[in-house]
Amino acid sequence: MKYIPVQWNPNKWYYDAALLVGVVLFLWAFLYIALGALSHERPINPQIHNARAFGACAFTILTVILCIGPLARLDRRFLPCFTTGGISA
């Protein structure tokens, strides 16, 4: 059997585009909007603020990616309450 690597398809391009847009929006919001919303006793320097932004973004991306696996396995065959219109007694 010959090894065939995973090929790119339109769904993967859409996923990557959505992930990139999400990262850009998250970093923009954290760096510019959250700067005024966060209350610090002492002002923090830009390097620490950037490190917090990228760390929070990495944690959020990891959480979203790890949630995709179980959510992708949801199927109407295994969830009867979605196919019958409600939970029956």
Gaussian input, Z-matrix of N, CA and C with variables (Angstrom, degrees):
# hf/3-21g

backbone

0 1
 N
 C     1     B1
 C     2     B2     1     A1
 N     3     B3     2     A2     1     D1
 C     4     B4     3     A3     2     D2
 C     5     B5     4     A4     3     D3
 N     6     B6     5     A5     4     D4
 C     7     B7     6     A6     5     D5
 C     8     B8     7     A7     6     D6
 N     9     B9     8     A8     7     D7
 C    10    B10     9     A9     8     D8
 C    11    B11    10    A10     9     D9
 N    12    B12    11    A11    10    D10
 C    13    B13    12    A12    11    D11
 C    14    B14    13    A13    12    D12
 N    15    B15    14    A14    13    D13
 C    16    B16    15    A15    14    D14
 C    17    B17    16    A16    15    D15
 N    18    B18    17    A17    16    D16
 C    19    B19    18    A18    17    D17
 C    20    B20    19    A19    18    D18
 N    21    B21    20    A20    19    D19
 C    22    B22    21    A21    20    D20
 C    23    B23    22    A22    21    D21
 N    24    B24    23    A23    22    D22
 C    25    B25    24    A24    23    D23
 C    26    B26    25    A25    24    D24
 N    27    B27    26    A26    25    D25
 C    28    B28    27    A27    26    D26
 C    29    B29    28    A28    27    D27
 N    30    B30    29    A29    28    D28
 C    31    B31    30    A30    29    D29
 C    32    B32    31    A31    30    D30
 N    33    B33    32    A32    31    D31
 C    34    B34    33    A33    32    D32
 C    35    B35    34    A34    33    D33
 N    36    B36    35    A35    34    D34
 C    37    B37    36    A36    35    D35
 C    38    B38    37    A37    36    D36
 N    39    B39    38    A38    37    D37
 C    40    B40    39    A39    38    D38
 C    41    B41    40    A40    39    D39
 N    42    B42    41    A41    40    D40
 C    43    B43    42    A42    41    D41
 C    44    B44    43    A43    42    D42
 N    45    B45    44    A44    43    D43
 C    46    B46    45    A45    44    D44
 C    47    B47    46    A46    45    D45
 N    48    B48    47    A47    46    D46
 C    49    B49    48    A48    47    D47
 C    50    B50    49    A49    48    D48
 N    51    B51    50    A50    49    D49
 C    52    B52    51    A51    50    D50
 C    53    B53    52    A52    51    D51
 N    54    B54    53    A53    52    D52
 C    55    B55    54    A54    53    D53
 C    56    B56    55    A55    54    D54
 N    57    B57    56    A56    55    D55
 C    58    B58    57    A57    56    D56
 C    59    B59    58    A58    57    D57
 N    60    B60    59    A59    58    D58
 C    61    B61    60    A60    59    D59
 C    62    B62    61    A61    60    D60
 N    63    B63    62    A62    61    D61
 C    64    B64    63    A63    62    D62
 C    65    B65    64    A64    63    D63
 N    66    B66    65    A65    64    D64
 C    67    B67    66    A66    65    D65
 C    68    B68    67    A67    66    D66
 N    69    B69    68    A68    67    D67
 C    70    B70    69    A69    68    D68
 C    71    B71    70    A70    69    D69
 N    72    B72    71    A71    70    D70
 C    73    B73    72    A72    71    D71
 C    74    B74    73    A73    72    D72
 N    75    B75    74    A74    73    D73
 C    76    B76    75    A75    74    D74
 C    77    B77    76    A76    75    D75
 N    78    B78    77    A77    76    D76
 C    79    B79    78    A78    77    D77
 C    80    B80    79    A79    78    D78
 N    81    B81    80    A80    79    D79
 C    82    B82    81    A81    80    D80
 C    83    B83    82    A82    81    D81
 N    84    B84    83    A83    82    D82
 C    85    B85    84    A84    83    D83
 C    86    B86    85    A85    84    D84
 N    87    B87    86    A86    85    D85
 C    88    B88    87    A87    86    D86
 C    89    B89    88    A88    87    D87
 N    90    B90    89    A89    88    D88
 C    91    B91    90    A90    89    D89
 C    92    B92    91    A91    90    D90
 N    93    B93    92    A92    91    D91
 C    94    B94    93    A93    92    D92
 C    95    B95    94    A94    93    D93
 N    96    B96    95    A95    94    D94
 C    97    B97    96    A96    95    D95
 C    98    B98    97    A97    96    D96
 N    99    B99    98    A98    97    D97
 C   100   B100    99    A99    98    D98
 C   101   B101   100   A100    99    D99
 N   102   B102   101   A101   100   D100
 C   103   B103   102   A102   101   D101
 C   104   B104   103   A103   102   D102
 N   105   B105   104   A104   103   D103
 C   106   B106   105   A105   104   D104
 C   107   B107   106   A106   105   D105
 N   108   B108   107   A107   106   D106
 C   109   B109   108   A108   107   D107
 C   110   B110   109   A109   108   D108
 N   111   B111   110   A110   109   D109
 C   112   B112   111   A111   110   D110
 C   113   B113   112   A112   111   D111
 N   114   B114   113   A113   112   D112
 C   115   B115   114   A114   113   D113
 C   116   B116   115   A115   114   D114
 N   117   B117   116   A116   115   D115
 C   118   B118   117   A117   116   D116
 C   119   B119   118   A118   117   D117
 N   120   B120   119   A119   118   D118
 C   121   B121   120   A120   119   D119
 C   122   B122   121   A121   120   D120
 N   123   B123   122   A122   121   D121
 C   124   B124   123   A123   122   D122
 C   125   B125   124   A124   123   D123
 N   126   B126   125   A125   124   D124
 C   127   B127   126   A126   125   D125
 C   128   B128   127   A127   126   D126
 N   129   B129   128   A128   127   D127
 C   130   B130   129   A129   128   D128
 C   131   B131   130   A130   129   D129
 N   132   B132   131   A131   130   D130
 C   133   B133   132   A132   131   D131
 C   134   B134   133   A133   132   D132
 N   135   B135   134   A134   133   D133
 C   136   B136   135   A135   134   D134
 C   137   B137   136   A136   135   D135
 N   138   B138   137   A137   136   D136
 C   139   B139   138   A138   137   D137
 C   140   B140   139   A139   138   D138
 N   141   B141   140   A140   139   D139
 C   142   B142   141   A141   140   D140
 C   143   B143   142   A142   141   D141
 N   144   B144   143   A143   142   D142
 C   145   B145   144   A144   143   D143
 C   146   B146   145   A145   144   D144
 N   147   B147   146   A146   145   D145
 C   148   B148   147   A147   146   D146
 C   149   B149   148   A148   147   D147
 N   150   B150   149   A149   148   D148
 C   151   B151   150   A150   149   D149
 C   152   B152   151   A151   150   D150
 N   153   B153   152   A152   151   D151
 C   154   B154   153   A153   152   D152
 C   155   B155   154   A154   153   D153
 N   156   B156   155   A155   154   D154
 C   157   B157   156   A156   155   D155
 C   158   B158   157   A157   156   D156
 N   159   B159   158   A158   157   D157
 C   160   B160   159   A159   158   D158
 C   161   B161   160   A160   159   D159
 N   162   B162   161   A161   160   D160
 C   163   B163   162   A162   161   D161
 C   164   B164   163   A163   162   D162
 N   165   B165   164   A164   163   D163
 C   166   B166   165   A165   164   D164
 C   167   B167   166   A166   165   D165
 N   168   B168   167   A167   166   D166
 C   169   B169   168   A168   167   D167
 C   170   B170   169   A169   168   D168
 N   171   B171   170   A170   169   D169
 C   172   B172   171   A171   170   D170
 C   173   B173   172   A172   171   D171
 N   174   B174   173   A173   172   D172
 C   175   B175   174   A174   173   D173
 C   176   B176   175   A175   174   D174
 N   177   B177   176   A176   175   D175
 C   178   B178   177   A177   176   D176
 C   179   B179   178   A178   177   D177
 N   180   B180   179   A179   178   D178
 C   181   B181   180   A180   179   D179
 C   182   B182   181   A181   180   D180
 N   183   B183   182   A182   181   D181
 C   184   B184   183   A183   182   D182
 C   185   B185   184   A184   183   D183
 N   186   B186   185   A185   184   D184
 C   187   B187   186   A186   185   D185
 C   188   B188   187   A187   186   D186
 N   189   B189   188   A188   187   D187
 C   190   B190   189   A189   188   D188
 C   191   B191   190   A190   189   D189
 N   192   B192   191   A191   190   D190
 C   193   B193   192   A192   191   D191
 C   194   B194   193   A193   192   D192
 N   195   B195   194   A194   193   D193
 C   196   B196   195   A195   194   D194
 C   197   B197   196   A196   195   D195
 N   198   B198   197   A197   196   D196
 C   199   B199   198   A198   197   D197
 C   200   B200   199   A199   198   D198
 N   201   B201   200   A200   199   D199
 C   202   B202   201   A201   200   D200
 C   203   B203   202   A202   201   D201
 N   204   B204   203   A203   202   D202
 C   205   B205   204   A204   203   D203
 C   206   B206   205   A205   204   D204
 N   207   B207   206   A206   205   D205
 C   208   B208   207   A207   206   D206
 C   209   B209   208   A208   207   D207
 N   210   B210   209   A209   208   D208
 C   211   B211   210   A210   209   D209
 C   212   B212   211   A211   210   D210
 N   213   B213   212   A212   211   D211
 C   214   B214   213   A213   212   D212
 C   215   B215   214   A214   213   D213
 N   216   B216   215   A215   214   D214
 C   217   B217   216   A216   215   D215
 C   218   B218   217   A217   216   D216
 N   219   B219   218   A218   217   D217
 C   220   B220   219   A219   218   D218
 C   221   B221   220   A220   219   D219
 N   222   B222   221   A221   220   D220
 C   223   B223   222   A222   221   D221
 C   224   B224   223   A223   222   D222
 N   225   B225   224   A224   223   D223
 C   226   B226   225   A225   224   D224
 C   227   B227   226   A226   225   D225
 N   228   B228   227   A227   226   D226
 C   229   B229   228   A228   227   D227
 C   230   B230   229   A229   228   D228
 N   231   B231   230   A230   229   D229
 C   232   B232   231   A231   230   D230
 C   233   B233   232   A232   231   D231
 N   234   B234   233   A233   232   D232
 C   235   B235   234   A234   233   D233
 C   236   B236   235   A235   234   D234
 N   237   B237   236   A236   235   D235
 C   238   B238   237   A237   236   D236
 C   239   B239   238   A238   237   D237
 N   240   B240   239   A239   238   D238
 C   241   B241   240   A240   239   D239
 C   242   B242   241   A241   240   D240
 N   243   B243   242   A242   241   D241
 C   244   B244   243   A243   242   D242
 C   245   B245   244   A244   243   D243
 N   246   B246   245   A245   244   D244
 C   247   B247   246   A246   245   D245
 C   248   B248   247   A247   246   D246
 N   249   B249   248   A248   247   D247
 C   250   B250   249   A249   248   D248
 C   251   B251   250   A250   249   D249
 N   252   B252   251   A251   250   D250
 C   253   B253   252   A252   251   D251
 C   254   B254   253   A253   252   D252
 N   255   B255   254   A254   253   D253
 C   256   B256   255   A255   254   D254
 C   257   B257   256   A256   255   D255
 N   258   B258   257   A257   256   D256
 C   259   B259   258   A258   257   D257
 C   260   B260   259   A259   258   D258
 N   261   B261   260   A260   259   D259
 C   262   B262   261   A261   260   D260
 C   263   B263   262   A262   261   D261
 N   264   B264   263   A263   262   D262
 C   265   B265   264   A264   263   D263
 C   266   B266   265   A265   264   D264

   B1=1.4368
   B2=1.5274
   B3=1.3103
   B4=1.4536
   B5=1.5321
   B6=1.3203
   B7=1.4591
   B8=1.5241
   B9=1.3292
   B10=1.4573
   B11=1.5250
   B12=1.3375
   B13=1.4653
   B14=1.5252
   B15=1.3010
   B16=1.4620
   B17=1.5246
   B18=1.2996
   B19=1.4588
   B20=1.5294
   B21=1.3215
   B22=1.4587
   B23=1.5127
   B24=1.3130
   B25=1.4535
   B26=1.5252
   B27=1.3155
   B28=1.4695
   B29=1.5266
   B30=1.3167
   B31=1.4667
   B32=1.5210
   B33=1.3135
   B34=1.4608
   B35=1.5245
   B36=1.3227
   B37=1.4691
   B38=1.5227
   B39=1.3339
   B40=1.4660
   B41=1.5253
   B42=1.3209
   B43=1.4640
   B44=1.5217
   B45=1.3360
   B46=1.4614
   B47=1.5216
   B48=1.3295
   B49=1.4647
   B50=1.5231
   B51=1.3238
   B52=1.4620
   B53=1.5210
   B54=1.3234
   B55=1.4609
   B56=1.5235
   B57=1.3277
   B58=1.4573
   B59=1.5242
   B60=1.3284
   B61=1.4652
   B62=1.5245
   B63=1.3244
   B64=1.4567
   B65=1.5177
   B66=1.3265
   B67=1.4683
   B68=1.5231
   B69=1.3279
   B70=1.4643
   B71=1.5299
   B72=1.3320
   B73=1.4669
   B74=1.5289
   B75=1.3229
   B76=1.4663
   B77=1.5219
   B78=1.3412
   B79=1.4646
   B80=1.5261
   B81=1.3253
   B82=1.4645
   B83=1.5271
   B84=1.3230
   B85=1.4601
   B86=1.5248
   B87=1.3112
   B88=1.4690
   B89=1.5210
   B90=1.3367
   B91=1.4560
   B92=1.5222
   B93=1.3321
   B94=1.4622
   B95=1.5175
   B96=1.3130
   B97=1.4604
   B98=1.5218
   B99=1.3179
   B100=1.4610
   B101=1.5198
   B102=1.3112
   B103=1.4608
   B104=1.5219
   B105=1.3231
   B106=1.4590
   B107=1.5177
   B108=1.3284
   B109=1.4641
   B110=1.5262
   B111=1.3308
   B112=1.4607
   B113=1.5217
   B114=1.2932
   B115=1.4687
   B116=1.5282
   B117=1.3089
   B118=1.4587
   B119=1.5250
   B120=1.2979
   B121=1.4607
   B122=1.5170
   B123=1.3123
   B124=1.4653
   B125=1.5211
   B126=1.3015
   B127=1.4669
   B128=1.5285
   B129=1.3248
   B130=1.4673
   B131=1.5190
   B132=1.3142
   B133=1.4644
   B134=1.5267
   B135=1.3188
   B136=1.4729
   B137=1.5269
   B138=1.3217
   B139=1.4614
   B140=1.5311
   B141=1.3075
   B142=1.4539
   B143=1.5212
   B144=1.3355
   B145=1.4653
   B146=1.5324
   B147=1.3390
   B148=1.4745
   B149=1.5259
   B150=1.3193
   B151=1.4611
   B152=1.5247
   B153=1.3139
   B154=1.4649
   B155=1.5200
   B156=1.3277
   B157=1.4662
   B158=1.5242
   B159=1.3187
   B160=1.4588
   B161=1.5278
   B162=1.3230
   B163=1.4621
   B164=1.5233
   B165=1.3227
   B166=1.4635
   B167=1.5245
   B168=1.3341
   B169=1.4649
   B170=1.5254
   B171=1.3240
   B172=1.4644
   B173=1.5262
   B174=1.3232
   B175=1.4652
   B176=1.5280
   B177=1.3292
   B178=1.4650
   B179=1.5206
   B180=1.3288
   B181=1.4695
   B182=1.5258
   B183=1.3266
   B184=1.4570
   B185=1.5208
   B186=1.3191
   B187=1.4567
   B188=1.5241
   B189=1.3211
   B190=1.4690
   B191=1.5237
   B192=1.3210
   B193=1.4631
   B194=1.5253
   B195=1.3351
   B196=1.4582
   B197=1.5195
   B198=1.3319
   B199=1.4741
   B200=1.5240
   B201=1.3122
   B202=1.4601
   B203=1.5260
   B204=1.3307
   B205=1.4625
   B206=1.5168
   B207=1.3339
   B208=1.4658
   B209=1.5230
   B210=1.3236
   B211=1.4643
   B212=1.5230
   B213=1.3358
   B214=1.4622
   B215=1.5212
   B216=1.3180
   B217=1.4649
   B218=1.5237
   B219=1.3281
   B220=1.4625
   B221=1.5227
   B222=1.3002
   B223=1.4600
   B224=1.5217
   B225=1.3128
   B226=1.4551
   B227=1.5312
   B228=1.3155
   B229=1.4659
   B230=1.5163
   B231=1.3283
   B232=1.4577
   B233=1.5260
   B234=1.3097
   B235=1.4619
   B236=1.5209
   B237=1.3391
   B238=1.4590
   B239=1.5170
   B240=1.3308
   B241=1.4709
   B242=1.5303
   B243=1.3392
   B244=1.4535
   B245=1.5094
   B246=1.3215
   B247=1.4726
   B248=1.5180
   B249=1.3290
   B250=1.4622
   B251=1.5305
   B252=1.3105
   B253=1.4544
   B254=1.5131
   B255=1.3008
   B256=1.4646
   B257=1.5086
   B258=1.2788
   B259=1.4702
   B260=1.5164
   B261=1.3059
   B262=1.4662
   B263=1.5239
   B264=1.3065
   B265=1.4584
   B266=1.5014
   A1=108.44
   A2=116.22
   A3=122.24
   A4=110.06
   A5=116.08
   A6=121.13
   A7=109.37
   A8=115.53
   A9=121.19
   A10=107.20
   A11=117.02
   A12=118.19
   A13=111.25
   A14=115.15
   A15=120.27
   A16=108.29
   A17=115.45
   A18=120.73
   A19=110.27
   A20=114.81
   A21=120.09
   A22=108.98
   A23=116.04
   A24=121.26
   A25=107.76
   A26=118.40
   A27=119.68
   A28=113.77
   A29=118.05
   A30=119.78
   A31=111.61
   A32=117.79
   A33=120.69
   A34=110.90
   A35=117.01
   A36=120.34
   A37=110.02
   A38=118.31
   A39=121.87
   A40=110.75
   A41=116.55
   A42=121.08
   A43=110.38
   A44=116.76
   A45=120.51
   A46=111.54
   A47=116.96
   A48=120.13
   A49=110.57
   A50=116.93
   A51=120.20
   A52=110.76
   A53=117.15
   A54=120.76
   A55=111.09
   A56=117.47
   A57=121.57
   A58=111.37
   A59=116.97
   A60=120.64
   A61=110.15
   A62=116.88
   A63=120.33
   A64=112.55
   A65=117.16
   A66=120.95
   A67=110.32
   A68=116.76
   A69=120.29
   A70=110.63
   A71=117.33
   A72=120.29
   A73=112.03
   A74=116.51
   A75=120.42
   A76=110.49
   A77=116.45
   A78=119.27
   A79=111.50
   A80=116.81
   A81=119.99
   A82=110.01
   A83=116.23
   A84=119.92
   A85=111.02
   A86=117.19
   A87=119.86
   A88=110.82
   A89=116.71
   A90=119.55
   A91=113.12
   A92=117.80
   A93=119.09
   A94=113.88
   A95=117.99
   A96=120.21
   A97=110.97
   A98=116.92
   A99=120.69
   A100=112.43
   A101=117.83
   A102=119.98
   A103=110.85
   A104=117.40
   A105=120.43
   A106=112.54
   A107=117.35
   A108=120.61
   A109=112.51
   A110=117.35
   A111=120.40
   A112=110.07
   A113=116.22
   A114=119.32
   A115=108.36
   A116=115.24
   A117=121.60
   A118=108.09
   A119=115.46
   A120=119.00
   A121=110.72
   A122=115.05
   A123=120.50
   A124=107.66
   A125=118.59
   A126=119.30
   A127=110.15
   A128=115.49
   A129=119.37
   A130=108.96
   A131=115.67
   A132=118.39
   A133=110.12
   A134=118.01
   A135=121.19
   A136=114.26
   A137=117.75
   A138=119.57
   A139=110.89
   A140=117.44
   A141=120.30
   A142=110.40
   A143=116.95
   A144=120.03
   A145=110.76
   A146=117.20
   A147=120.57
   A148=111.04
   A149=117.21
   A150=120.27
   A151=110.73
   A152=117.41
   A153=120.03
   A154=111.09
   A155=116.66
   A156=119.97
   A157=111.06
   A158=117.50
   A159=120.24
   A160=112.08
   A161=117.73
   A162=120.24
   A163=111.88
   A164=116.59
   A165=120.26
   A166=110.92
   A167=116.68
   A168=120.45
   A169=110.85
   A170=117.31
   A171=120.61
   A172=110.93
   A173=117.35
   A174=120.52
   A175=111.07
   A176=116.92
   A177=120.99
   A178=111.16
   A179=117.59
   A180=120.98
   A181=110.00
   A182=117.30
   A183=120.60
   A184=110.75
   A185=117.39
   A186=121.19
   A187=111.20
   A188=116.89
   A189=120.82
   A190=110.89
   A191=117.03
   A192=120.59
   A193=111.03
   A194=117.19
   A195=119.68
   A196=112.50
   A197=117.81
   A198=120.80
   A199=111.98
   A200=117.81
   A201=121.14
   A202=111.05
   A203=118.35
   A204=121.81
   A205=113.25
   A206=118.30
   A207=118.34
   A208=113.24
   A209=117.55
   A210=119.67
   A211=111.43
   A212=117.58
   A213=120.66
   A214=111.70
   A215=117.00
   A216=120.44
   A217=113.12
   A218=117.44
   A219=119.50
   A220=108.72
   A221=115.09
   A222=120.45
   A223=108.46
   A224=116.31
   A225=120.78
   A226=112.03
   A227=117.69
   A228=119.91
   A229=111.96
   A230=116.78
   A231=120.74
   A232=112.81
   A233=116.88
   A234=120.74
   A235=108.86
   A236=117.91
   A237=119.62
   A238=114.11
   A239=117.77
   A240=118.27
   A241=110.49
   A242=118.84
   A243=120.64
   A244=112.34
   A245=117.51
   A246=119.41
   A247=112.09
   A248=118.97
   A249=120.40
   A250=111.90
   A251=117.00
   A252=119.35
   A253=113.83
   A254=117.72
   A255=121.30
   A256=109.88
   A257=114.85
   A258=119.96
   A259=107.86
   A260=115.77
   A261=120.34
   A262=109.23
   A263=115.26
   A264=121.00
   A265=112.12
   D1=132.23
   D2=-177.93
   D3=-90.62
   D4=139.34
   D5=178.36
   D6=-73.71
   D7=128.57
   D8=176.90
   D9=-121.76
   D10=115.65
   D11=179.97
   D12=-67.86
   D13=161.37
   D14=178.17
   D15=-65.52
   D16=130.62
   D17=-177.74
   D18=-93.09
   D19=153.03
   D20=175.84
   D21=-77.79
   D22=139.60
   D23=174.83
   D24=-136.21
   D25=172.07
   D26=-177.44
   D27=-58.74
   D28=-34.50
   D29=179.26
   D30=-62.90
   D31=-38.55
   D32=178.97
   D33=-68.65
   D34=-36.99
   D35=177.16
   D36=-65.20
   D37=-41.81
   D38=178.13
   D39=-64.69
   D40=-41.48
   D41=178.85
   D42=-61.57
   D43=-47.27
   D44=179.81
   D45=-64.28
   D46=-39.27
   D47=178.64
   D48=-65.14
   D49=-43.48
   D50=179.02
   D51=-64.66
   D52=-39.70
   D53=178.53
   D54=-64.76
   D55=-42.14
   D56=178.89
   D57=-64.14
   D58=-43.04
   D59=177.35
   D60=-63.36
   D61=-41.61
   D62=178.16
   D63=-62.40
   D64=-41.28
   D65=179.02
   D66=-64.55
   D67=-45.46
   D68=-179.47
   D69=-62.41
   D70=-44.67
   D71=179.15
   D72=-64.69
   D73=-41.40
   D74=179.34
   D75=-62.41
   D76=-48.32
   D77=-178.57
   D78=-65.50
   D79=-39.73
   D80=178.60
   D81=-62.30
   D82=-46.30
   D83=-179.32
   D84=-64.10
   D85=-42.13
   D86=-177.98
   D87=-69.02
   D88=-41.40
   D89=-174.75
   D90=-76.30
   D91=-32.57
   D92=-173.35
   D93=-110.47
   D94=-39.67
   D95=-178.27
   D96=-83.78
   D97=-45.34
   D98=-176.36
   D99=-70.76
   D100=-19.31
   D101=-179.22
   D102=-60.04
   D103=-41.36
   D104=178.54
   D105=-82.37
   D106=-24.87
   D107=-176.78
   D108=-80.62
   D109=-30.07
   D110=-179.54
   D111=-78.01
   D112=134.18
   D113=178.44
   D114=-104.32
   D115=119.18
   D116=178.62
   D117=-116.73
   D118=141.76
   D119=176.80
   D120=-67.06
   D121=-40.43
   D122=176.63
   D123=-118.27
   D124=145.07
   D125=176.97
   D126=-66.38
   D127=140.78
   D128=178.79
   D129=-99.32
   D130=152.96
   D131=179.85
   D132=-80.38
   D133=160.63
   D134=-175.45
   D135=-60.83
   D136=-31.61
   D137=-179.64
   D138=-65.37
   D139=-41.34
   D140=179.01
   D141=-68.04
   D142=-40.72
   D143=178.59
   D144=-63.01
   D145=-41.27
   D146=177.11
   D147=-64.37
   D148=-41.67
   D149=179.01
   D150=-63.05
   D151=-40.00
   D152=177.17
   D153=-65.82
   D154=-39.13
   D155=179.72
   D156=-64.09
   D157=-47.87
   D158=-179.20
   D159=-69.40
   D160=-34.69
   D161=176.44
   D162=-66.07
   D163=-44.38
   D164=178.17
   D165=-65.11
   D166=-37.99
   D167=177.93
   D168=-64.94
   D169=-43.50
   D170=179.29
   D171=-63.31
   D172=-41.95
   D173=178.81
   D174=-64.27
   D175=-41.57
   D176=179.40
   D177=-65.59
   D178=-43.99
   D179=178.99
   D180=-62.14
   D181=-44.53
   D182=179.76
   D183=-60.97
   D184=-42.12
   D185=179.28
   D186=-63.26
   D187=-44.35
   D188=179.61
   D189=-64.28
   D190=-44.60
   D191=-178.88
   D192=-64.25
   D193=-39.85
   D194=179.24
   D195=-71.40
   D196=-21.83
   D197=175.93
   D198=-80.41
   D199=-23.31
   D200=-177.10
   D201=-64.38
   D202=-40.21
   D203=-177.86
   D204=-56.64
   D205=-58.23
   D206=179.00
   D207=-64.16
   D208=-35.44
   D209=179.92
   D210=-67.77
   D211=-30.66
   D212=179.48
   D213=-70.42
   D214=-19.37
   D215=-178.74
   D216=-87.89
   D217=-6.17
   D218=177.30
   D219=-66.11
   D220=133.36
   D221=-176.83
   D222=-141.62
   D223=144.94
   D224=-179.80
   D225=-62.01
   D226=-27.48
   D227=179.59
   D228=-65.49
   D229=-28.95
   D230=-177.15
   D231=-99.35
   D232=-3.55
   D233=179.95
   D234=-121.86
   D235=84.18
   D236=-175.27
   D237=-64.31
   D238=-22.67
   D239=-178.29
   D240=-69.96
   D241=-21.24
   D242=178.37
   D243=-85.73
   D244=-23.38
   D245=-177.28
   D246=-90.84
   D247=-27.60
   D248=-177.01
   D249=-96.41
   D250=-1.50
   D251=179.79
   D252=87.29
   D253=3.38
   D254=178.40
   D255=162.60
   D256=174.15
   D257=179.95
   D258=-84.10
   D259=125.42
   D260=-179.11
   D261=-99.26
   D262=150.47
   D263=-177.34
   D264=-83.74

